[in-house]
Amino acid sequence: MADFCMPMLIVNLGGEMVYILEQRLSAQNVPLDKSKRVLQDVIRAMYNPMFIAELFRPQDMYTMASTRHLFDRLAHSSIMRLNESSMDKLFDLMTMGFKYQLIACSHAHELLHVTLNHLYQLRSKVEGFDAVVALVDDVIRLTNE
């Protein structure tokens, strides 16, 4: 079971990150086509096959600093740029959102449902971009396995 901690953590934090980025882009009145491009780029980087293969390999948990660095790189995989303070706030919101969902789970299988919900929501955000949809579909398959 411990072998699956990293994928569950990273996939769920990634889902939270995309939700927050989408809200911030909308609040800042970023044009819809540019927002979609940013989210598509972040999701494409997040589900890069080489990264996912490494993520689903049995391994020890990353430190909080390593996890934060990973998401810093993912957030900057698009044309969007965040300063240090904004990235700190983004990461805090991501972790708070996921902690809330984790605490709300009364059984381990509920965490699987939370994870799949994140994945299906991300998939819906990249509909029409078949290459990115295929990347998310692969992670859904790995998660179900």
DSSP file with accessible surface (Angstrom, degrees, kcal/mol):
  #  RESIDUE AA STRUCTURE BP1 BP2  ACC     N-H-->O    O-->H-N    N-H-->O    O-->H-N    TCO  KAPPA ALPHA  PHI   PSI    X-CA   Y-CA   Z-CA
    1    1 A M    >         0   0  168      0, 0.0     3,-1.8     0, 0.0     4,-0.1   0.000 360.0 360.0 360.0 -38.7    0.0    0.0    0.0
    2    2 A A  G >   +     0   0   73      1,-0.3     3,-1.6     2,-0.2     4,-0.4   0.776 360.0  71.0 -62.3 -25.1    2.8    2.4    0.8
    3    3 A D  G 3  S+     0   0   80      1,-0.3    -1,-0.3     2,-0.1     3,-0.2   0.724  97.2  51.2 -62.8 -20.6    4.1    2.0   -2.8
    4    4 A F  G <> S+     0   0  110     -3,-1.8     4,-1.8     1,-0.2    -1,-0.3   0.350  81.8  92.4-101.7   6.9    1.0    4.0   -3.9
    5    5 A C  H <> S+     0   0   54     -3,-1.6     4,-2.7     2,-0.2     5,-0.2   0.931  84.5  50.9 -65.9 -45.6    1.4    7.0   -1.6
    6    6 A M  H  > S+     0   0    2     -4,-0.4     4,-2.8    53,-0.2     5,-0.3   0.946 111.1  46.0 -62.4 -49.7    3.5    9.1   -4.1
    7    7 A P  H  > S+     0   0    4      0, 0.0     4,-2.7     0, 0.0     5,-0.3   0.937 114.9  48.4 -60.2 -40.5    1.1    8.7   -7.0
    8    8 A M  H  X S+     0   0   35     -4,-1.8     4,-1.9     2,-0.2     5,-0.2   0.926 114.9  45.3 -64.0 -43.8   -1.9    9.5   -4.9
    9    9 A L  H  X S+     0   0   38     -4,-2.7     4,-2.8    -5,-0.2     5,-0.3   0.964 117.6  41.5 -63.7 -51.9   -0.2   12.5   -3.3
   10   10 A I  H  X S+     0   0    2     -4,-2.8     4,-2.5    -5,-0.2    -2,-0.2   0.911 115.1  49.7 -68.5 -42.0    1.1   14.0   -6.6
   11   11 A V  H  X S+     0   0    1     -4,-2.7     4,-2.1    -5,-0.3    -1,-0.2   0.932 115.3  44.1 -63.1 -43.8   -2.0   13.3   -8.7
   12   12 A N  H  X S+     0   0    0     -4,-1.9     4,-2.3    -5,-0.3    -2,-0.2   0.924 114.3  47.7 -70.2 -42.7   -4.3   14.8   -6.0
   13   13 A L  H  X S+     0   0    4     -4,-2.8     4,-2.5    -5,-0.2    -1,-0.2   0.897 111.3  53.6 -62.7 -37.1   -2.1   17.9   -5.4
   14   14 A G  H  X S+     0   0    0     -4,-2.5     4,-2.3    -5,-0.3    -2,-0.2   0.899 107.0  50.5 -63.2 -40.9   -1.9   18.3   -9.2
   15   15 A G  H  X S+     0   0    0     -4,-2.1     4,-2.3     1,-0.2    -2,-0.2   0.937 111.0  48.7 -61.8 -44.6   -5.6   18.3   -9.5
   16   16 A E  H  X S+     0   0   19     -4,-2.3     4,-2.4     1,-0.2    -2,-0.2   0.907 109.0  54.2 -61.0 -41.1   -5.8   20.9   -6.8
   17   17 A M  H  X S+     0   0    0     -4,-2.5     4,-3.0     1,-0.2     5,-0.2   0.934 108.3  48.1 -60.7 -44.8   -3.2   23.0   -8.6
   18   18 A V  H  X S+     0   0    0     -4,-2.3     4,-2.7     1,-0.2    -1,-0.2   0.917 110.8  51.1 -65.1 -41.0   -5.1   23.0  -11.8
   19   19 A Y  H  X S+     0   0   43     -4,-2.3     4,-2.2     2,-0.2    -1,-0.2   0.932 113.7  44.9 -59.0 -46.3   -8.4   24.0  -10.1
   20   20 A I  H  X S+     0   0   17     -4,-2.4     4,-2.6     2,-0.2     5,-0.2   0.928 113.2  49.5 -66.6 -44.6   -6.6   26.9   -8.3
   21   21 A L  H  X S+     0   0    6     -4,-3.0     4,-2.8    -5,-0.2     5,-0.2   0.920 110.3  51.4 -60.3 -42.5   -4.8   28.0  -11.5
   22   22 A E  H  X S+     0   0   73     -4,-2.7     4,-2.1    -5,-0.2    -1,-0.2   0.926 111.1  47.7 -61.4 -43.2   -8.1   27.9  -13.4
   23   23 A Q  H  X S+     0   0  127     -4,-2.2     4,-2.6    -5,-0.2    -1,-0.2   0.910 113.5  47.4 -63.3 -43.6   -9.8   30.1  -10.8
   24   24 A R  H  X S+     0   0  128     -4,-2.6     4,-1.8     2,-0.2    -2,-0.2   0.900 110.6  51.1 -67.6 -41.0   -7.0   32.6  -10.7
   25   25 A L  H  <>S+     0   0   13     -4,-2.8     5,-2.5    -5,-0.2    -1,-0.2   0.920 113.4  46.2 -61.7 -40.7   -6.8   32.9  -14.5
   26   26 A S  H ><5S+     0   0   81     -4,-2.1     3,-1.8    -5,-0.2    -2,-0.2   0.924 110.8  51.8 -66.9 -44.5  -10.5   33.5  -14.6
   27   27 A A  H 3<5S+     0   0   59     -4,-2.6    -1,-0.2     1,-0.3    -2,-0.2   0.810 109.4  50.9 -63.3 -29.5  -10.4   36.1  -11.7
   28   28 A Q  T 3<5S-     0   0  122     -4,-1.8    -1,-0.3    -5,-0.2    -2,-0.2   0.290 113.4-120.4 -91.2   8.4   -7.6   37.9  -13.5
   29   29 A N  T < 5 +     0   0  143     -3,-1.8    -3,-0.2     1,-0.2    -2,-0.1   0.827  46.7 173.6  57.0  36.6   -9.7   38.0  -16.7
   30   30 A V      < -     0   0   36     -5,-2.5    -1,-0.2    -6,-0.2     5,-0.1  -0.573  45.3 -94.5 -70.4 134.1   -7.1   36.1  -18.8
   31   31 A P     >  -     0   0   76      0, 0.0     4,-2.6     0, 0.0     3,-0.3  -0.205  32.1-119.9 -52.6 143.2   -8.6   35.4  -22.2
   32   32 A L  H  > S+     0   0  126      1,-0.2     4,-2.8     2,-0.2     5,-0.2   0.869 111.1  52.6 -56.8 -41.4  -10.2   31.9  -22.4
   33   33 A D  H  > S+     0   0  125      1,-0.2     4,-1.9     2,-0.2    -1,-0.2   0.908 111.8  46.2 -65.4 -37.2   -7.9   30.7  -25.2
   34   34 A K  H  > S+     0   0  106     -3,-0.3     4,-2.4     2,-0.2    -2,-0.2   0.911 112.3  51.1 -70.4 -39.6   -4.8   31.7  -23.2
   35   35 A S  H  X S+     0   0   13     -4,-2.6     4,-2.6     1,-0.2     5,-0.2   0.926 109.9  49.5 -61.6 -45.3   -6.2   30.1  -20.0
   36   36 A K  H  X S+     0   0  101     -4,-2.8     4,-2.8     1,-0.2    -1,-0.2   0.895 110.0  51.4 -61.8 -39.2   -6.9   26.9  -21.8
   37   37 A R  H  X S+     0   0  127     -4,-1.9     4,-2.6    -5,-0.2    -1,-0.2   0.919 110.0  49.0 -64.2 -43.1   -3.4   26.8  -23.2
   38   38 A V  H  X S+     0   0    4     -4,-2.4     4,-2.4     2,-0.2    -2,-0.2   0.956 114.6  44.4 -60.7 -50.2   -1.8   27.4  -19.8
   39   39 A L  H  X S+     0   0   10     -4,-2.6     4,-2.8     1,-0.2     5,-0.2   0.910 113.3  51.0 -63.5 -40.9   -3.9   24.5  -18.2
   40   40 A Q  H  X S+     0   0   24     -4,-2.8     4,-2.8    -5,-0.2    -1,-0.2   0.932 110.9  48.5 -62.1 -43.9   -3.2   22.2  -21.2
   41   41 A D  H  X S+     0   0   30     -4,-2.6     4,-2.3     2,-0.2    -2,-0.2   0.913 113.1  47.3 -62.7 -42.9    0.5   22.9  -20.9
   42   42 A V  H  X S+     0   0    0     -4,-2.4     4,-2.7     2,-0.2    -2,-0.2   0.936 114.2  46.5 -65.7 -44.9    0.5   22.2  -17.1
   43   43 A I  H  X S+     0   0    0     -4,-2.8     4,-2.0     2,-0.2    -2,-0.2   0.911 111.0  52.9 -65.4 -39.3   -1.5   19.0  -17.5
   44   44 A R  H  < S+     0   0   96     -4,-2.8    -1,-0.2    -5,-0.2    -2,-0.2   0.935 113.2  43.6 -61.5 -43.4    0.7   17.8  -20.4
   45   45 A A  H >< S+     0   0   30     -4,-2.3     3,-1.2     1,-0.2    -2,-0.2   0.908 111.6  54.3 -67.9 -39.4    3.8   18.3  -18.2
   46   46 A M  H 3< S+     0   0    2     -4,-2.7    -1,-0.2     1,-0.3    -2,-0.2   0.833 115.8  38.0 -64.6 -32.8    2.1   16.7  -15.2
   47   47 A Y  T 3< S+     0   0    4     -4,-2.0    -1,-0.3    -5,-0.2    -2,-0.2   0.065  77.6 149.0-112.1  26.1    1.3   13.6  -17.1
   48   48 A N    <>  -     0   0   68     -3,-1.2     4,-2.7     1,-0.1     3,-0.3  -0.374  54.0-125.7 -54.0 130.3    4.4   13.3  -19.2
   49   49 A P  H  > S+     0   0   75      0, 0.0     4,-2.5     0, 0.0     5,-0.2   0.852 107.9  50.5 -56.0 -36.7    4.9    9.5  -19.7
   50   50 A M  H  > S+     0   0  155      2,-0.2     4,-1.8     1,-0.2     5,-0.2   0.921 112.9  46.3 -68.1 -41.1    8.5    9.5  -18.3
   51   51 A F  H  > S+     0   0   40     -3,-0.3     4,-2.7     2,-0.2    -1,-0.2   0.929 113.4  48.9 -64.9 -44.4    7.4   11.4  -15.2
   52   52 A I  H  X S+     0   0    3     -4,-2.7     4,-2.6     2,-0.2    -2,-0.2   0.909 108.0  53.9 -65.4 -40.3    4.4    9.1  -14.6
   53   53 A A  H  < S+     0   0   68     -4,-2.5     4,-0.3    -5,-0.3    -1,-0.2   0.926 113.3  43.7 -59.8 -42.0    6.5    6.0  -15.1
   54   54 A E  H >< S+     0   0   80     -4,-1.8     3,-1.1    -5,-0.2    -2,-0.2   0.911 112.2  53.2 -68.4 -40.6    8.8    7.2  -12.4
   55   55 A L  H 3< S+     0   0    1     -4,-2.7    -2,-0.2     1,-0.3    -1,-0.2   0.895 108.8  48.2 -63.9 -39.0    6.0    8.4  -10.2
   56   56 A F  T 3< S+     0   0   38     -4,-2.6    -1,-0.3    -5,-0.2    -2,-0.2   0.421  88.7 103.8 -86.0   2.7    4.2    5.0  -10.2
   57   57 A R  S <  S-     0   0  113     -3,-1.1   -51,-0.1    -4,-0.3    -3,-0.0  -0.673  90.0 -97.9 -80.1 136.1    7.5    3.1   -9.4
   58   58 A P        +     0   0   75      0, 0.0     2,-0.3     0, 0.0   -55,-0.1  -0.345  68.0 139.7 -55.7 131.7    7.7    2.0   -5.8
   59   59 A Q        -     0   0   35    -57,-0.2   -53,-0.2   -56,-0.2   -54,-0.2  -0.980  53.6 -81.9-164.5 166.2    9.7    4.5   -3.9
   60   60 A D        -     0   0  147     -2,-0.3     2,-0.0     1,-0.1   -57,-0.0  -0.388  59.7 -88.0 -72.3 160.1   10.0    6.5   -0.6
   61   61 A M        -     0   0   96      1,-0.1    -1,-0.1    -2,-0.1     2,-0.1  -0.359  42.6-114.9 -67.1 145.7    7.9    9.6   -0.2
   62   62 A Y        -     0   0   64      1,-0.1    -1,-0.1    -3,-0.1     2,-0.1  -0.457  34.1-105.9 -71.4 154.3    9.4   12.9   -1.4
   63   63 A T     >  -     0   0   85     -2,-0.1     4,-2.5     1,-0.1     5,-0.2  -0.357  31.5-108.0 -71.5 164.9   10.2   15.5    1.2
   64   64 A M  H  > S+     0   0  110      1,-0.2     4,-2.7     2,-0.2     5,-0.2   0.905 122.4  52.5 -62.2 -39.1    7.8   18.5    1.4
   65   65 A A  H  > S+     0   0   74      2,-0.2     4,-2.4     1,-0.2    -1,-0.2   0.912 110.1  47.6 -64.0 -41.1   10.6   20.6   -0.1
   66   66 A S  H  > S+     0   0   60      2,-0.2     4,-2.3     1,-0.2    -2,-0.2   0.898 112.2  49.7 -66.1 -39.9   11.0   18.2   -3.0
   67   67 A T  H  X S+     0   0    2     -4,-2.5     4,-2.2     2,-0.2    -2,-0.2   0.929 110.8  49.5 -64.9 -43.2    7.3   18.1   -3.6
   68   68 A R  H  X S+     0   0   37     -4,-2.7     4,-2.0     1,-0.2    -2,-0.2   0.917 111.0  49.9 -61.7 -42.6    7.1   21.9   -3.5
   69   69 A H  H  X S+     0   0  112     -4,-2.4     4,-2.3     2,-0.2    -1,-0.2   0.903 107.6  54.6 -63.4 -41.5   10.0   22.1   -6.0
   70   70 A L  H  X S+     0   0   19     -4,-2.3     4,-2.2     1,-0.2    -2,-0.2   0.937 110.8  44.6 -57.7 -47.2    8.3   19.5   -8.3
   71   71 A F  H  X S+     0   0    0     -4,-2.2     4,-2.8     1,-0.2    -1,-0.2   0.817 107.5  58.9 -72.7 -26.5    5.1   21.6   -8.4
   72   72 A D  H  X S+     0   0   38     -4,-2.0     4,-1.5     2,-0.2    -1,-0.2   0.944 109.0  45.1 -61.5 -46.5    7.1   24.8   -9.0
   73   73 A R  H  < S+     0   0  162     -4,-2.3    -2,-0.2     1,-0.2    -1,-0.2   0.898 113.8  49.3 -64.5 -40.6    8.5   23.2  -12.1
   74   74 A L  H >< S+     0   0   13     -4,-2.2     3,-1.7     1,-0.2    -2,-0.2   0.920 108.8  52.0 -65.3 -43.5    5.1   22.0  -13.2
   75   75 A A  H >< S+     0   0    0     -4,-2.8     3,-0.6     1,-0.3    -1,-0.2   0.842 111.5  48.1 -62.4 -30.8    3.5   25.4  -12.7
   76   76 A H  T 3< S+     0   0   42     -4,-1.5    -1,-0.3     1,-0.2    -2,-0.2   0.241  82.3  95.7 -96.3  15.4    6.2   27.0  -14.8
   77   77 A S  T <  S+     0   0   47     -3,-1.7    -1,-0.2    -5,-0.1     2,-0.2   0.495  84.7  53.8 -81.3  -1.8    5.9   24.5  -17.6
   78   78 A S  S <  S-     0   0    7     -3,-0.6   -40,-0.1     2,-0.3   -39,-0.0  -0.473 109.0 -85.4-115.1-168.5    3.6   26.9  -19.4
   79   79 A I  S    S+     0   0   64     -2,-0.2     2,-0.2     2,-0.1    -3,-0.1   0.602  97.6 103.2 -76.3  -9.8    3.8   30.5  -20.5
   80   80 A M        -     0   0   25     -5,-0.2     2,-0.4   -42,-0.1    -2,-0.3  -0.465  56.1-161.4 -75.3 144.2    2.5   31.5  -17.0
   81   81 A R        -     0   0  162     -2,-0.2     2,-0.4    -4,-0.1    -5,-0.1  -0.993   4.4-168.4-128.5 133.5    5.1   32.8  -14.5
   82   82 A L        -     0   0   41     -2,-0.4     2,-0.1   -10,-0.1    -6,-0.0  -0.960  17.9-132.2-118.6 138.2    4.6   33.0  -10.7
   83   83 A N     >  -     0   0   98     -2,-0.4     4,-2.5     1,-0.1     5,-0.2  -0.313  37.6 -95.5 -78.5 173.9    6.8   34.8   -8.3
   84   84 A E  H  > S+     0   0  125      1,-0.2     4,-2.5     2,-0.2     5,-0.2   0.901 124.4  49.5 -58.4 -43.7    8.0   33.1   -5.2
   85   85 A S  H  > S+     0   0   59      2,-0.2     4,-2.3     1,-0.2    -1,-0.2   0.921 111.9  47.9 -64.1 -44.0    5.2   34.5   -3.0
   86   86 A S  H  > S+     0   0   50      1,-0.2     4,-2.6     2,-0.2    -1,-0.2   0.898 112.0  49.9 -64.4 -39.6    2.5   33.5   -5.4
   87   87 A M  H  X S+     0   0    1     -4,-2.5     4,-2.8     2,-0.2     5,-0.2   0.903 109.3  52.1 -66.9 -39.1    4.0   30.0   -5.7
   88   88 A D  H  X S+     0   0   66     -4,-2.5     4,-2.4    -5,-0.2    -2,-0.2   0.930 112.0  46.0 -60.3 -44.8    4.1   29.7   -1.9
   89   89 A K  H  X S+     0   0  131     -4,-2.3     4,-2.5     2,-0.2    -2,-0.2   0.908 111.8  51.7 -64.9 -42.3    0.4   30.7   -1.7
   90   90 A L  H  X S+     0   0   10     -4,-2.6     4,-2.6     2,-0.2    -2,-0.2   0.949 111.4  46.6 -59.3 -47.8   -0.5   28.3   -4.5
   91   91 A F  H  X S+     0   0   11     -4,-2.8     4,-2.6     1,-0.2     5,-0.2   0.906 111.4  51.7 -64.6 -40.0    1.3   25.4   -2.8
   92   92 A D  H  X S+     0   0   92     -4,-2.4     4,-2.5    -5,-0.2    -1,-0.2   0.924 111.4  47.2 -61.6 -43.7   -0.4   26.2    0.5
   93   93 A L  H  X S+     0   0   82     -4,-2.5     4,-2.5     2,-0.2    -2,-0.2   0.900 111.4  51.8 -64.4 -40.0   -3.8   26.2   -1.1
   94   94 A M  H  X S+     0   0    0     -4,-2.6     4,-2.3     2,-0.2     5,-0.2   0.942 112.8  44.1 -60.2 -48.5   -3.1   22.9   -2.9
   95   95 A T  H  X S+     0   0   16     -4,-2.6     4,-2.8     1,-0.2     5,-0.2   0.904 113.3  50.6 -68.5 -38.1   -2.0   21.2    0.3
   96   96 A M  H  X S+     0   0  110     -4,-2.5     4,-2.3    -5,-0.2    -1,-0.2   0.917 111.0  49.5 -64.8 -42.0   -4.9   22.6    2.3
   97   97 A G  H  X S+     0   0   20     -4,-2.5     4,-1.9     2,-0.2    -2,-0.2   0.929 114.6  43.5 -62.2 -44.3   -7.4   21.5   -0.3
   98   98 A F  H  X S+     0   0   15     -4,-2.3     4,-2.8     2,-0.2     5,-0.2   0.909 111.2  54.0 -71.5 -38.5   -6.0   18.0   -0.4
   99   99 A K  H  X S+     0   0  121     -4,-2.8     4,-2.8     1,-0.2     5,-0.2   0.920 107.9  51.6 -59.2 -42.3   -5.7   17.7    3.4
  100  100 A Y  H  X S+     0   0  174     -4,-2.3     4,-1.8     1,-0.2    -1,-0.2   0.931 112.1  45.4 -59.7 -46.1   -9.4   18.6    3.7
  101  101 A Q  H  X S+     0   0   48     -4,-1.9     4,-0.7     2,-0.2    -2,-0.2   0.893 113.0  50.9 -65.9 -38.0  -10.4   15.9    1.2
  102  102 A L  H >< S+     0   0   79     -4,-2.8     3,-1.1     1,-0.2    -2,-0.2   0.930 109.8  48.7 -65.5 -44.1   -8.1   13.4    2.9
  103  103 A I  H 3< S+     0   0  140     -4,-2.8    -1,-0.2     1,-0.3    -2,-0.2   0.850 105.8  59.0 -65.5 -31.5   -9.6   14.1    6.3
  104  104 A A  H 3< S+     0   0   67     -4,-1.8     2,-0.4    -5,-0.2    -1,-0.3   0.689  86.0  96.0 -72.2 -16.0  -13.1   13.8    4.9
  105  105 A C    <<  -     0   0   27     -3,-1.1     3,-0.1    -4,-0.7    -3,-0.0  -0.605  49.6-176.9 -77.7 129.1  -12.3   10.2    3.8
  106  106 A S  S    S+     0   0  102     -2,-0.4     2,-0.3     1,-0.2    -1,-0.1   0.539  72.2  30.7-100.1  -9.4  -13.5    7.6    6.3
  107  107 A H  S >> S-     0   0  113      1,-0.1     3,-1.5     0, 0.0     4,-0.7  -0.991  82.3-115.5-147.2 151.0  -12.1    4.7    4.4
  108  108 A A  H >> S+     0   0   60     -2,-0.3     4,-1.1     1,-0.3     3,-1.0   0.839 111.6  62.2 -58.1 -36.3   -9.1    4.2    2.0
  109  109 A H  H 3> S+     0   0   96      1,-0.3     4,-1.6     2,-0.2    -1,-0.3   0.796  94.3  64.0 -64.7 -22.6  -11.3    3.4   -1.0
  110  110 A E  H <> S+     0   0   60     -3,-1.5     4,-2.2     1,-0.2    -1,-0.3   0.840  95.9  57.7 -67.7 -31.3  -12.7    6.9   -0.7
  111  111 A L  H <X S+     0   0   34     -3,-1.0     4,-2.7    -4,-0.7    -1,-0.2   0.889 102.6  54.3 -64.6 -36.7   -9.3    8.3   -1.4
  112  112 A L  H  X S+     0   0   57     -4,-1.1     4,-2.8     1,-0.2     5,-0.2   0.926 108.0  49.5 -61.4 -41.7   -9.3    6.4   -4.7
  113  113 A H  H  X S+     0   0  114     -4,-1.6     4,-2.4     2,-0.2    -2,-0.2   0.901 110.2  50.2 -64.8 -39.7  -12.6    8.0   -5.6
  114  114 A V  H  X S+     0   0   28     -4,-2.2     4,-2.3     2,-0.2    -2,-0.2   0.937 112.3  48.0 -61.5 -45.6  -11.2   11.5   -4.8
  115  115 A T  H  X S+     0   0    0     -4,-2.7     4,-2.3     1,-0.2    -2,-0.2   0.933 112.5  47.1 -62.3 -46.9   -8.2   10.7   -7.0
  116  116 A L  H  X S+     0   0   20     -4,-2.8     4,-3.0     1,-0.2     5,-0.2   0.887 109.0  55.5 -65.3 -35.7  -10.3    9.5   -9.9
  117  117 A N  H  X S+     0   0   82     -4,-2.4     4,-2.4    -5,-0.2    -1,-0.2   0.934 107.6  49.2 -61.2 -44.6  -12.6   12.5   -9.5
  118  118 A H  H  X S+     0   0    0     -4,-2.3     4,-2.5     1,-0.2    -2,-0.2   0.939 112.8  48.1 -57.2 -46.9   -9.5   14.8   -9.9
  119  119 A L  H  X S+     0   0    0     -4,-2.3     4,-2.5     1,-0.2    -2,-0.2   0.916 111.8  47.5 -63.9 -43.8   -8.4   12.9  -13.0
  120  120 A Y  H  X S+     0   0  116     -4,-3.0     4,-2.0     2,-0.2    -1,-0.2   0.879 112.1  50.7 -66.8 -35.5  -11.8   12.9  -14.7
  121  121 A Q  H  X S+     0   0   79     -4,-2.4     4,-1.1    -5,-0.2    -2,-0.2   0.913 111.5  47.6 -67.0 -41.0  -12.2   16.6  -14.0
  122  122 A L  H  X S+     0   0    0     -4,-2.5     4,-0.7    -5,-0.2     3,-0.4   0.904 109.1  54.9 -64.3 -40.4   -8.7   17.3  -15.5
  123  123 A R  H >< S+     0   0   66     -4,-2.5     3,-1.2     1,-0.2    -1,-0.2   0.912 105.0  52.8 -58.4 -42.5   -9.6   15.1  -18.5
  124  124 A S  H >< S+     0   0   59     -4,-2.0     3,-0.8     1,-0.3    -1,-0.2   0.798 102.8  59.6 -65.9 -26.0  -12.7   17.3  -19.1
  125  125 A K  H 3< S+     0   0   43     -4,-1.1    -1,-0.3    -3,-0.4    -2,-0.2   0.662 109.8  41.5 -76.2 -16.8  -10.6   20.4  -19.1
  126  126 A V  T X< S+     0   0    1     -3,-1.2     3,-2.3    -4,-0.7     7,-0.3   0.182  78.3 144.6-116.2  15.6   -8.5   19.2  -22.0
  127  127 A E  T <   +     0   0  104     -3,-0.8     3,-0.1     1,-0.3    -3,-0.1  -0.274  68.8  32.5 -51.9 138.3  -11.3   17.7  -24.1
  128  128 A G  T 3  S+     0   0   64      1,-0.1     2,-0.8     2,-0.0    -1,-0.3   0.213  95.5  93.1  94.7 -15.3  -10.4   18.2  -27.8
  129  129 A F    X>  -     0   0   76     -3,-2.3     4,-2.5     1,-0.2     3,-0.8  -0.771  57.9-175.2-108.7  81.7   -6.7   18.0  -27.2
  130  130 A D  H 3> S+     0   0  129     -2,-0.8     4,-2.4     1,-0.3    -1,-0.2   0.806  76.6  54.5 -54.5 -37.5   -6.4   14.2  -28.0
  131  131 A A  H 3> S+     0   0   70      2,-0.2     4,-1.3     1,-0.2    -1,-0.3   0.908 113.3  42.5 -64.9 -39.5   -2.7   13.9  -27.1
  132  132 A V  H <> S+     0   0    1     -3,-0.8     4,-2.2     2,-0.2    -2,-0.2   0.902 111.7  54.5 -74.3 -39.6   -3.3   15.4  -23.6
  133  133 A V  H  X S+     0   0   10     -4,-2.5     4,-3.0    -7,-0.3    -2,-0.2   0.921 106.3  53.4 -57.9 -41.6   -6.5   13.4  -23.1
  134  134 A A  H  X S+     0   0   58     -4,-2.4     4,-1.9    -5,-0.2    -1,-0.2   0.881 106.6  52.1 -62.9 -36.9   -4.5   10.2  -23.8
  135  135 A L  H  X S+     0   0   34     -4,-1.3     4,-1.6     2,-0.2    -1,-0.2   0.929 112.3  44.6 -64.7 -44.5   -2.0   11.2  -21.2
  136  136 A V  H  X S+     0   0    0     -4,-2.2     4,-2.5     1,-0.2    -2,-0.2   0.921 110.5  55.2 -66.4 -41.0   -4.7   11.6  -18.5
  137  137 A D  H  X S+     0   0   60     -4,-3.0     4,-2.4     1,-0.2    -1,-0.2   0.880 104.9  54.0 -59.2 -37.5   -6.4    8.4  -19.6
  138  138 A D  H  X S+     0   0   54     -4,-1.9     4,-2.5     2,-0.2    -1,-0.2   0.912 108.8  47.6 -64.3 -40.0   -3.2    6.5  -19.1
  139  139 A V  H  X S+     0   0    0     -4,-1.6     4,-2.7     2,-0.2    -2,-0.2   0.894 109.4  53.8 -70.1 -35.3   -2.9    7.9  -15.5
  140  140 A I  H  X S+     0   0   10     -4,-2.5     4,-2.5     2,-0.2    -2,-0.2   0.939 110.2  48.0 -61.2 -43.6   -6.6    6.9  -14.9
  141  141 A R  H  X S+     0   0  111     -4,-2.4     4,-2.1     1,-0.2    -2,-0.2   0.947 112.6  47.3 -62.3 -46.8   -5.7    3.4  -16.1
  142  142 A L  H  < S+     0   0   38     -4,-2.5    -1,-0.2     1,-0.2    -2,-0.2   0.889 111.5  51.6 -62.5 -39.3   -2.7    3.2  -13.8
  143  143 A T  H  < S+     0   0   19     -4,-2.7    -1,-0.2     1,-0.2    -2,-0.2   0.915 110.2  48.4 -64.7 -42.6   -4.7    4.5  -10.9
  144  144 A N  H  <        0   0   89     -4,-2.5    -1,-0.2     1,-0.2    -2,-0.2   0.861 360.0 360.0 -66.5 -33.7   -7.4    1.9  -11.4
  145  145 A E     <        0   0  154     -4,-2.1    -1,-0.2    -5,-0.2    -2,-0.2   0.838 360.0 360.0 -68.9 360.0   -4.8   -0.9  -11.6
